[in-house]
């Protein structure tokens, strides 16, 4: 079972934003939007992309890798 922490809310927002972004991509790909509507969707997509990217960069900083050296388990920061 996943522990409920304040960070879970952030993840749910990320998931929601990602689904919104996917819908925008599908809407733009359909070619059925007017130029004005497409431009507004594009702007919204850029905003969501930045928000999701910033979230993932924050998570990346929190990720720990565990390595085993000389029989000891050590934690180190995740390096991309």
OpenMM code with the backbone's topology and positions (N, CA, C; nanometers):
from openmm import Vec3, app, unit

residues = "UNK UNK UNK UNK UNK UNK UNK UNK UNK UNK UNK UNK UNK UNK UNK UNK UNK UNK UNK UNK UNK UNK UNK UNK UNK UNK UNK UNK UNK UNK UNK UNK UNK UNK UNK UNK UNK UNK UNK UNK UNK UNK UNK UNK UNK UNK UNK UNK UNK UNK UNK UNK UNK UNK UNK UNK UNK UNK UNK UNK UNK UNK UNK UNK UNK UNK UNK UNK UNK UNK UNK UNK UNK UNK UNK UNK UNK UNK UNK UNK".split()
positions = [
    Vec3(0.0843, -0.1178, 0.0000),
    Vec3(0.0000, 0.0000, 0.0000),
    Vec3(0.0891, 0.1245, 0.0000),
    Vec3(0.0501, 0.2243, -0.0767),
    Vec3(0.1262, 0.3491, -0.0854),
    Vec3(0.0893, 0.4374, 0.0329),
    Vec3(0.1909, 0.4882, 0.1007),
    Vec3(0.1662, 0.5792, 0.2127),
    Vec3(0.1188, 0.7135, 0.1589),
    Vec3(0.0200, 0.7698, 0.2242),
    Vec3(-0.0290, 0.9009, 0.1825),
    Vec3(0.0539, 1.0087, 0.2483),
    Vec3(0.1205, 1.0850, 0.1675),
    Vec3(0.2036, 1.1944, 0.2160),
    Vec3(0.1634, 1.3202, 0.1408),
    Vec3(0.2069, 1.4354, 0.1855),
    Vec3(0.1767, 1.5586, 0.1118),
    Vec3(0.2235, 1.5532, -0.0336),
    Vec3(0.3270, 1.4748, -0.0609),
    Vec3(0.3798, 1.4677, -0.1964),
    Vec3(0.2857, 1.3923, -0.2900),
    Vec3(0.1968, 1.3084, -0.2366),
    Vec3(0.1019, 1.2354, -0.3208),
    Vec3(0.0137, 1.3327, -0.3968),
    Vec3(-0.0253, 1.4411, -0.3341),
    Vec3(-0.1068, 1.5418, -0.4005),
    Vec3(-0.0356, 1.6014, -0.5200),
    Vec3(0.0938, 1.6230, -0.5048),
    Vec3(0.1734, 1.6752, -0.6180),
    Vec3(0.1707, 1.5766, -0.7328),
    Vec3(0.1829, 1.4466, -0.7013),
    Vec3(0.1857, 1.3444, -0.8053),
    Vec3(0.0520, 1.3409, -0.8784),
    Vec3(-0.0571, 1.3487, -0.8041),
    Vec3(-0.1880, 1.3454, -0.8674),
    Vec3(-0.2058, 1.4659, -0.9596),
    Vec3(-0.1549, 1.5802, -0.9200),
    Vec3(-0.1603, 1.6980, -1.0066),
    Vec3(-0.0789, 1.6737, -1.1323),
    Vec3(0.0379, 1.6114, -1.1171),
    Vec3(0.1222, 1.5795, -1.2325),
    Vec3(0.0469, 1.4879, -1.3286),
    Vec3(-0.0148, 1.3836, -1.2735),
    Vec3(-0.0891, 1.2894, -1.3571),
    Vec3(-0.2035, 1.3597, -1.4310),
    Vec3(-0.2748, 1.4458, -1.3617),
    Vec3(-0.3845, 1.5203, -1.4227),
    Vec3(-0.3320, 1.6121, -1.5327),
    Vec3(-0.2227, 1.6825, -1.5039),
    Vec3(-0.1636, 1.7728, -1.6031),
    Vec3(-0.1142, 1.6957, -1.7251),
    Vec3(-0.0587, 1.5786, -1.7036),
    Vec3(-0.0094, 1.4973, -1.8143),
    Vec3(-0.1260, 1.4516, -1.9028),
    Vec3(-0.2369, 1.4143, -1.8413),
    Vec3(-0.3545, 1.3747, -1.9196),
    Vec3(-0.4098, 1.4928, -1.9994),
    Vec3(-0.4094, 1.6113, -1.9389),
    Vec3(-0.4533, 1.7317, -2.0105),
    Vec3(-0.3631, 1.7578, -2.1298),
    Vec3(-0.2330, 1.7415, -2.1091),
    Vec3(-0.1364, 1.7636, -2.2163),
    Vec3(-0.1590, 1.6639, -2.3302),
    Vec3(-0.1854, 1.5375, -2.2956),
    Vec3(-0.2124, 1.4363, -2.3978),
    Vec3(-0.3371, 1.4726, -2.4787),
    Vec3(-0.4387, 1.5243, -2.4114),
    Vec3(-0.5612, 1.5645, -2.4812),
    Vec3(-0.5324, 1.6811, -2.5758),
    Vec3(-0.4521, 1.7759, -2.5303),
    Vec3(-0.4170, 1.8896, -2.6161),
    Vec3(-0.3442, 1.8412, -2.7409),
    Vec3(-0.2507, 1.7492, -2.7227),
    Vec3(-0.1755, 1.6955, -2.8372),
    Vec3(-0.2715, 1.6274, -2.9349),
    Vec3(-0.3641, 1.5477, -2.8821),
    Vec3(-0.4610, 1.4808, -2.9691),
    Vec3(-0.5496, 1.5810, -3.0412),
    Vec3(-0.5946, 1.6848, -2.9696),
    Vec3(-0.6789, 1.7874, -3.0313),
    Vec3(-0.6041, 1.8604, -3.1425),
    Vec3(-0.4785, 1.8944, -3.1166),
    Vec3(-0.3998, 1.9644, -3.2183),
    Vec3(-0.3700, 1.8732, -3.3376),
    Vec3(-0.3497, 1.7460, -3.3105),
    Vec3(-0.3184, 1.6507, -3.4173),
    Vec3(-0.4382, 1.6239, -3.5081),
    Vec3(-0.5578, 1.6452, -3.4559),
    Vec3(-0.6783, 1.6172, -3.5353),
    Vec3(-0.6906, 1.7109, -3.6546),
    Vec3(-0.6348, 1.8323, -3.6421),
    Vec3(-0.6441, 1.9292, -3.7507),
    Vec3(-0.7819, 1.9913, -3.7633),
    Vec3(-0.8685, 1.9682, -3.6671),
    Vec3(-1.0060, 2.0182, -3.6740),
    Vec3(-1.0269, 2.1498, -3.5987),
    Vec3(-0.9238, 2.2021, -3.5372),
    Vec3(-0.9359, 2.3266, -3.4600),
    Vec3(-0.9105, 2.4467, -3.5509),
    Vec3(-0.9761, 2.5568, -3.5182),
    Vec3(-0.9474, 2.6805, -3.5905),
    Vec3(-0.8072, 2.7258, -3.5512),
    Vec3(-0.7528, 2.8160, -3.6265),
    Vec3(-0.6192, 2.8656, -3.5970),
    Vec3(-0.6143, 2.9295, -3.4585),
    Vec3(-0.7157, 3.0090, -3.4251),
    Vec3(-0.7194, 3.0735, -3.2932),
    Vec3(-0.7271, 2.9703, -3.1812),
    Vec3(-0.8129, 2.8692, -3.1986),
    Vec3(-0.8251, 2.7644, -3.0968),
    Vec3(-0.6942, 2.6858, -3.0846),
    Vec3(-0.6339, 2.6558, -3.1986),
    Vec3(-0.5080, 2.5814, -3.1976),
    Vec3(-0.3983, 2.6603, -3.1262),
    Vec3(-0.3955, 2.7904, -3.1478),
    Vec3(-0.2958, 2.8742, -3.0822),
    Vec3(-0.3152, 2.8734, -2.9308),
    Vec3(-0.4396, 2.8825, -2.8853),
    Vec3(-0.4685, 2.8783, -2.7410),
    Vec3(-0.4315, 2.7431, -2.6824),
    Vec3(-0.4620, 2.6359, -2.7538),
    Vec3(-0.4230, 2.5023, -2.7065),
    Vec3(-0.2712, 2.4893, -2.6993),
    Vec3(-0.2036, 2.5422, -2.7995),
    Vec3(-0.0578, 2.5368, -2.8025),
    Vec3(0.0013, 2.6082, -2.6807),
    Vec3(-0.0512, 2.7274, -2.6504),
    Vec3(-0.0033, 2.8021, -2.5332),
    Vec3(-0.0286, 2.7240, -2.4047),
    Vec3(-0.1463, 2.6659, -2.3922),
    Vec3(-0.1790, 2.5862, -2.2731),
    Vec3(-0.0861, 2.4656, -2.2642),
    Vec3(-0.0561, 2.4058, -2.3787),
    Vec3(0.0347, 2.2914, -2.3823),
    Vec3(0.1744, 2.3282, -2.3373),
    Vec3(0.2219, 2.4450, -2.3785),
    Vec3(0.3544, 2.4901, -2.3351),
    Vec3(0.3591, 2.5096, -2.1835),
    Vec3(0.2535, 2.5682, -2.1287),
    Vec3(0.2461, 2.5906, -1.9840),
    Vec3(0.2469, 2.4572, -1.9094),
    Vec3(0.1663, 2.3619, -1.9567),
    Vec3(0.1611, 2.2300, -1.8919),
    Vec3(0.2939, 2.1551, -1.9062),
    Vec3(0.3571, 2.1692, -2.0220),
    Vec3(0.4863, 2.1031, -2.0438),
    Vec3(0.5897, 2.1537, -1.9441),
    Vec3(0.5953, 2.2841, -1.9244),
    Vec3(0.6909, 2.3416, -1.8288),
    Vec3(0.6594, 2.2950, -1.6876),
    Vec3(0.5318, 2.2949, -1.6512),
    Vec3(0.4916, 2.2525, -1.5174),
    Vec3(0.5307, 2.1056, -1.4925),
    Vec3(0.5039, 2.0186, -1.5896),
    Vec3(0.5397, 1.8771, -1.5755),
    Vec3(0.6910, 1.8587, -1.5707),
    Vec3(0.7613, 1.9323, -1.6544),
    Vec3(0.9080, 1.9234, -1.6563),
    Vec3(0.9663, 1.9662, -1.5220),
    Vec3(0.9164, 2.0769, -1.4683),
    Vec3(0.9650, 2.1249, -1.3388),
    Vec3(0.9377, 2.0230, -1.2288),
    Vec3(0.8207, 1.9602, -1.2331),
    Vec3(0.7876, 1.8575, -1.1340),
    Vec3(0.8870, 1.7412, -1.1434),
    Vec3(0.9114, 1.6947, -1.2656),
    Vec3(1.0027, 1.5813, -1.2842),
    Vec3(1.1458, 1.6157, -1.2419),
    Vec3(1.1890, 1.7376, -1.2664),
    Vec3(1.3233, 1.7782, -1.2220),
    Vec3(1.3309, 1.7769, -1.0693),
    Vec3(1.2241, 1.8205, -1.0029),
    Vec3(1.2201, 1.8177, -0.8564),
    Vec3(1.2239, 1.6759, -0.8039),
    Vec3(1.1510, 1.5867, -0.8681),
    Vec3(1.1499, 1.4465, -0.8263),
    Vec3(1.2878, 1.3850, -0.8475),
    Vec3(1.3493, 1.4189, -0.9593),
    Vec3(1.4818, 1.3664, -0.9906),
    Vec3(1.5813, 1.3976, -0.8785),
    Vec3(1.5699, 1.5168, -0.8217),
    Vec3(1.6604, 1.5560, -0.7136),
    Vec3(1.6371, 1.4729, -0.5883),
    Vec3(1.5144, 1.4224, -0.5717),
    Vec3(1.4803, 1.3466, -0.4516),
    Vec3(1.5144, 1.1975, -0.4626),
    Vec3(1.5314, 1.1514, -0.5848),
    Vec3(1.5550, 1.0087, -0.6052),
    Vec3(1.6929, 0.9707, -0.5516),
    Vec3(1.6949, 0.8623, -0.4797),
    Vec3(1.8214, 0.8108, -0.4268),
    Vec3(1.8529, 0.6782, -0.4949),
    Vec3(1.9774, 0.6588, -0.5241),
    Vec3(2.0182, 0.5292, -0.5743),
    Vec3(2.0919, 0.4569, -0.4631),
    Vec3(2.0706, 0.3306, -0.4584),
    Vec3(2.1373, 0.2505, -0.3561),
    Vec3(2.2379, 0.1600, -0.4267),
    Vec3(2.3590, 0.1704, -0.3832),
    Vec3(2.4640, 0.0877, -0.4413),
    Vec3(2.5302, 0.0057, -0.3309),
    Vec3(2.5830, -0.1035, -0.3692),
    Vec3(2.6490, -0.1898, -0.2722),
    Vec3(2.7991, -0.1856, -0.3008),
    Vec3(2.8750, -0.1362, -0.2019),
    Vec3(3.0199, -0.1261, -0.2155),
    Vec3(3.0842, -0.1903, -0.0944),
    Vec3(3.1748, -0.2804, -0.1182),
    Vec3(3.2485, -0.3472, -0.0114),
    Vec3(3.1553, -0.4071, 0.0949),
    Vec3(3.0430, -0.4636, 0.0497),
    Vec3(2.9510, -0.5260, 0.1435),
    Vec3(2.8609, -0.4298, 0.2173),
    Vec3(2.8732, -0.2994, 0.1926),
    Vec3(2.7904, -0.1999, 0.2590),
    Vec3(2.6909, -0.1415, 0.1600),
    Vec3(2.5734, -0.1085, 0.2094),
    Vec3(2.4744, -0.0421, 0.1274),
    Vec3(2.4875, 0.1075, 0.1526),
    Vec3(2.5071, 0.1826, 0.0461),
    Vec3(2.5250, 0.3272, 0.0580),
    Vec3(2.4206, 0.3983, -0.0264),
    Vec3(2.3756, 0.5126, 0.0210),
    Vec3(2.2839, 0.5958, -0.0556),
    Vec3(2.3620, 0.7078, -0.1202),
    Vec3(2.3234, 0.7401, -0.2423),
    Vec3(2.3837, 0.8551, -0.3078),
    Vec3(2.2759, 0.9239, -0.3900),
    Vec3(2.2955, 1.0493, -0.4196),
    Vec3(2.1982, 1.1228, -0.4982),
    Vec3(2.1930, 1.0667, -0.6394),
    Vec3(2.0763, 1.0701, -0.6981),
    Vec3(2.0560, 1.0245, -0.8346),
    Vec3(2.1301, 1.1162, -0.9299),
    Vec3(2.2025, 1.0601, -1.0207),
    Vec3(2.2739, 1.1402, -1.1208),
    Vec3(2.2207, 1.1014, -1.2579),
    Vec3(2.1636, 1.1977, -1.3280),
    Vec3(2.1075, 1.1702, -1.4611),
    Vec3(2.2165, 1.1738, -1.5648),
] * unit.nanometer
topology = app.Topology()
chain = topology.addChain("A")
for resn in residues:
    res = topology.addResidue(resn, chain)
    for name in ("N", "CA", "C"):
        topology.addAtom(name, app.Element.getBySymbol(name[0]), res)
